[in-house]
Amino acid sequence: MTDEHAMRRELEQVDAMIAELRSQADQIRQEVGNREDGPGDPGDTTLLISSAEEQEALVAVLEDRRGKLRERLGLGAEG
């Protein structure tokens, strides 16, 4: 496997992880915002919000990695 092939494969994996983490963070935030039974336990709400924020932080790290891979592949940092 060539270096370029390996980087393209990693780029695909990073893109998939970003999409999954974004989806999970969105679901968590929707769960917090759509509670029909009222605000619920503040501790639970805080835990859910913290979980969403952690996933968003991971997305930022992965987006940085994706940008670096794209640059090395000559695709530009955005995409």
C-alpha positions in Angstrom: 0.0 0.0 0.0 1.4 3.4 -1.0 1.7 6.3 1.4 -0.9 8.2 -0.7 -3.3 5.3 -0.5 -2.8 5.0 3.2 -3.5 8.7 3.7 -6.6 8.6 1.5 -7.9 5.6 3.6 -7.2 7.5 6.8 -8.9 10.5 5.4 -12.0 8.4 4.7 -11.9 7.1 8.2 -11.5 10.5 9.7 -14.4 11.8 7.7 -16.6 8.9 8.9 -15.6 9.5 12.5 -16.4 13.3 12.2 -19.8 12.5 10.8 -20.6 10.0 13.5 -19.4 12.2 16.3 -21.4 15.2 15.0 -24.5 13.1 14.7 -24.1 11.8 18.3 -23.5 15.3 19.6 -26.6 16.6 17.8 -28.7 13.7 19.2 -27.5 14.5 22.7 -28.4 18.1 22.4 -31.8 17.3 20.9 -32.4 15.0 23.9 -31.6 17.8 26.3 -33.7 20.3 24.5 -36.7 18.1 23.8 -37.4 16.6 27.2 -41.2 16.3 27.6 -41.0 15.6 31.3 -39.5 19.0 32.1 -35.9 19.9 32.8 -35.1 16.7 34.7 -32.2 16.1 37.0 -29.7 19.0 36.7 -26.9 16.5 37.1 -28.1 14.4 34.3 -28.5 17.4 32.0 -25.0 18.6 32.9 -23.6 15.2 32.1 -25.3 15.1 28.7 -24.1 18.6 27.8 -20.6 17.7 28.9 -20.7 14.6 26.7 -21.9 16.6 23.7 -19.1 19.1 24.3 -16.5 16.3 24.5 -17.6 14.9 21.2 -17.5 18.4 19.6 -13.9 18.8 21.0 -13.0 15.4 19.3 -14.5 16.7 16.1 -12.3 19.7 16.2 -9.2 17.5 16.6 -10.3 15.3 13.8 -11.0 18.3 11.6 -7.5 19.4 12.2 -6.2 16.0 11.2 -8.4 15.9 8.1 -7.0 19.3 7.1 -3.4 18.1 7.4 -4.2 14.9 5.5 -5.9 16.9 2.7 -2.9 19.3 2.5 -0.4 16.4 2.2 -2.6 14.9 -0.5 -2.7 18.2 -2.4 -6.4 18.6 -1.9 -6.4 21.8 0.0 -7.3 22.1 3.7 -11.1 22.5 3.2 -13.5 19.9 1.9 
